[in-house]
């Protein structure tokens, strides 16, 4: 993938071009998660409802993201806690296995 480097407001930025027909997704701010463009501790799931995450995931994987995808990098304990919390709100978390 092509990486474009530049500066903005005195900070160096890198823009990763992800080819998907004629669409290009600009990166999120450097101080947020680079996968979902939200502020969260790295050990917690990405925000599956973030528009940035949905678009980036679709461009990279050719399908929509699931909560299981958003939690793939988490420990089993975090996955279990989040799955139960999502279920309490009526959200089913299907495994990608």
LORORO-511772 format. One record per residue (C-alpha): x, y, z; residue in three letters. Coordinates in Angstrom, 2 decimals, always signed. Layout:
! LORORO-511772
{east = X | north = Y | up = Z | aa = ala} $
...
! end
This chain:
! LORORO-511772
{east = +0.00 | north = +0.00 | up = +0.00 | aa = unk} $
{east = +1.12 | north = +3.49 | up = -0.77 | aa = unk} $
{east = +2.06 | north = +5.70 | up = +2.19 | aa = unk} $
{east = +2.03 | north = +9.47 | up = +1.82 | aa = unk} $
{east = +3.97 | north = +11.50 | up = +4.38 | aa = unk} $
{east = +3.37 | north = +15.12 | up = +5.25 | aa = unk} $
{east = +2.94 | north = +17.56 | up = +8.09 | aa = unk} $
{east = -0.06 | north = +19.23 | up = +9.64 | aa = unk} $
{east = -0.01 | north = +21.78 | up = +12.43 | aa = unk} $
{east = +3.67 | north = +21.03 | up = +12.98 | aa = unk} $
{east = +3.12 | north = +17.26 | up = +13.35 | aa = unk} $
{east = +4.31 | north = +14.61 | up = +10.94 | aa = unk} $
{east = +1.49 | north = +12.46 | up = +9.55 | aa = unk} $
{east = +1.38 | north = +9.38 | up = +7.36 | aa = unk} $
{east = -1.58 | north = +8.65 | up = +5.14 | aa = unk} $
{east = -2.00 | north = +5.01 | up = +4.16 | aa = unk} $
{east = -3.84 | north = +4.59 | up = +0.92 | aa = unk} $
{east = -6.08 | north = +1.51 | up = +0.98 | aa = unk} $
{east = -7.24 | north = +0.72 | up = -2.55 | aa = unk} $
{east = -10.93 | north = -0.01 | up = -2.96 | aa = unk} $
{east = -12.25 | north = +1.14 | up = -6.30 | aa = unk} $
{east = -11.97 | north = +4.92 | up = -6.26 | aa = unk} $
{east = -12.23 | north = +5.45 | up = -2.50 | aa = unk} $
{east = -9.47 | north = +6.65 | up = -0.17 | aa = unk} $
{east = -9.77 | north = +6.71 | up = +3.62 | aa = unk} $
{east = -7.81 | north = +9.33 | up = +5.51 | aa = unk} $
{east = -6.26 | north = +8.26 | up = +8.82 | aa = unk} $
{east = -7.67 | north = +9.22 | up = +12.19 | aa = unk} $
{east = -5.99 | north = +11.71 | up = +14.51 | aa = unk} $
{east = -2.70 | north = +10.35 | up = +15.89 | aa = unk} $
{east = -3.96 | north = +10.43 | up = +19.50 | aa = unk} $
{east = -6.80 | north = +7.91 | up = +18.97 | aa = unk} $
{east = -6.95 | north = +4.22 | up = +18.08 | aa = unk} $
{east = -5.70 | north = +3.80 | up = +14.52 | aa = unk} $
{east = -8.15 | north = +0.94 | up = +13.87 | aa = unk} $
{east = -11.44 | north = +2.54 | up = +14.96 | aa = unk} $
{east = -10.62 | north = +6.25 | up = +15.38 | aa = unk} $
{east = -11.93 | north = +6.26 | up = +18.97 | aa = unk} $
{east = -10.16 | north = +6.91 | up = +22.24 | aa = unk} $
{east = -10.00 | north = +3.66 | up = +24.23 | aa = unk} $
{east = -7.41 | north = +1.62 | up = +26.10 | aa = unk} $
{east = -5.63 | north = -0.80 | up = +23.72 | aa = unk} $
{east = -6.81 | north = -3.84 | up = +25.69 | aa = unk} $
{east = -10.48 | north = -3.01 | up = +25.05 | aa = unk} $
{east = -12.42 | north = -3.75 | up = +21.84 | aa = unk} $
{east = -12.48 | north = -1.42 | up = +18.89 | aa = unk} $
{east = -15.70 | north = +0.53 | up = +18.40 | aa = unk} $
{east = -17.60 | north = -1.59 | up = +15.88 | aa = unk} $
{east = -20.11 | north = +1.25 | up = +15.49 | aa = unk} $
{east = -17.44 | north = +3.77 | up = +14.48 | aa = unk} $
{east = -17.97 | north = +4.77 | up = +10.86 | aa = unk} $
{east = -14.19 | north = +4.83 | up = +10.37 | aa = unk} $
{east = -13.88 | north = +1.24 | up = +11.66 | aa = unk} $
{east = -16.76 | north = +0.02 | up = +9.51 | aa = unk} $
{east = -15.37 | north = +1.57 | up = +6.32 | aa = unk} $
{east = -11.75 | north = +0.55 | up = +6.98 | aa = unk} $
{east = -12.74 | north = -3.02 | up = +7.82 | aa = unk} $
{east = -14.91 | north = -3.33 | up = +4.70 | aa = unk} $
{east = -12.10 | north = -1.98 | up = +2.52 | aa = unk} $
{east = -9.55 | north = -4.39 | up = +4.01 | aa = unk} $
{east = -11.67 | north = -7.55 | up = +4.39 | aa = unk} $
{east = -14.47 | north = -7.17 | up = +1.85 | aa = unk} $
{east = -17.18 | north = -7.69 | up = +4.47 | aa = unk} $
{east = -18.77 | north = -5.85 | up = +7.34 | aa = unk} $
{east = -17.15 | north = -5.95 | up = +10.77 | aa = unk} $
{east = -18.72 | north = -7.82 | up = +13.66 | aa = unk} $
{east = -18.31 | north = -7.34 | up = +17.39 | aa = unk} $
{east = -16.24 | north = -10.53 | up = +17.34 | aa = unk} $
{east = -13.87 | north = -8.79 | up = +14.88 | aa = unk} $
{east = -13.73 | north = -5.72 | up = +17.11 | aa = unk} $
{east = -12.79 | north = -7.94 | up = +20.08 | aa = unk} $
{east = -10.39 | north = -10.27 | up = +18.24 | aa = unk} $
{east = -7.29 | north = -8.74 | up = +19.85 | aa = unk} $
{east = -8.73 | north = -8.86 | up = +23.41 | aa = unk} $
{east = -8.13 | north = -11.39 | up = +26.17 | aa = unk} $
{east = -10.76 | north = -14.07 | up = +26.75 | aa = unk} $
{east = -11.78 | north = -12.29 | up = +29.98 | aa = unk} $
{east = -12.42 | north = -9.00 | up = +28.14 | aa = unk} $
{east = -14.28 | north = -10.81 | up = +25.36 | aa = unk} $
{east = -16.51 | north = -12.55 | up = +27.91 | aa = unk} $
{east = -17.27 | north = -9.32 | up = +29.79 | aa = unk} $
{east = -18.08 | north = -7.41 | up = +26.61 | aa = unk} $
{east = -20.15 | north = -10.25 | up = +25.15 | aa = unk} $
{east = -22.29 | north = -10.38 | up = +28.30 | aa = unk} $
{east = -22.68 | north = -6.59 | up = +28.36 | aa = unk} $
{east = -23.69 | north = -6.51 | up = +24.68 | aa = unk} $
{east = -26.16 | north = -9.38 | up = +25.24 | aa = unk} $
{east = -27.76 | north = -7.40 | up = +28.10 | aa = unk} $
{east = -28.54 | north = -4.73 | up = +25.49 | aa = unk} $
{east = -29.97 | north = -7.25 | up = +23.04 | aa = unk} $
{east = -26.87 | north = -7.54 | up = +20.85 | aa = unk} $
{east = -25.85 | north = -11.06 | up = +19.82 | aa = unk} $
{east = -22.11 | north = -11.57 | up = +19.35 | aa = unk} $
{east = -21.38 | north = -14.29 | up = +16.85 | aa = unk} $
{east = -18.00 | north = -15.97 | up = +16.73 | aa = unk} $
{east = -15.86 | north = -15.60 | up = +13.61 | aa = unk} $
{east = -14.30 | north = -19.00 | up = +14.18 | aa = unk} $
! end
